[in-house]
Amino acid sequence: MKTKTICIIGLAFFVMSYILFSQVSLNTQKPIDFAHWFNLIGAVLLISFNFVFPKNTLNSIASIITTIGVIAHIGLCVIDFIFWSFGNNEIKSEELRIQLSNTPSILYPFVIVGPSLLFIGLSLHAINLIKVEPIKVIMVIFGAIVIGVSFFALKNGIFMLVGCLLFALGLALLLYRKDKSIIDNFIN
């Protein structure tokens, strides 16, 4: 399978997870927490972006940051799977929230800072192409910012989904920047 195809599949899983995050209560997902499984699979596949952009110093830095972000996403999904396993037990969920808040060595790398590094790393990859594809790069960066603001400040799933769609579309368009269309390349 081509690396670009893996990137597109990763973006598709990532977008599907954000659709689920924006529309359903995670406690109602039975017998599987599809939203976090899609997010986990998507994040892992997004590491393929480390191999499709121009190779230079910025690419090397972006690859390291993206990889750390993927690892943090894996940790965040594990934490979220534990939350999901509590179902509607708000007491246990609150106990875990308190425990996480009191454990900075888990809270910062896997909840607050770490997962954001995936978006920062992929945005840095995109910045490599700012001179030739400024609109697409701005889509990626703006989408990443919208995701962050909607998650941390607004707590709004719809804005997060819009940011994810913009982010993913910008990356997909950058991925196939020299070719006529994504569909033509995906079929070939």
Protein Blocks (a to p, Z undefined) as FASTA:
>chain_A
ZZklmmmmmmmmmmmmmmmmmmpcfklpcfbdfklmmmmmmmmmmmmmmmmgccdfklmm
mmmmmmmmmmmmmmmmmmmmmmmmnomalklmmmmmmmmmmmmklmmmmmmmmmmmmmmm
mmmmmmmmmmmmmmlmmmmmmmmmmmmmmmmmnopaklmmmmmmmmmmmmmmmmmmmbmb
lklmmmZZ
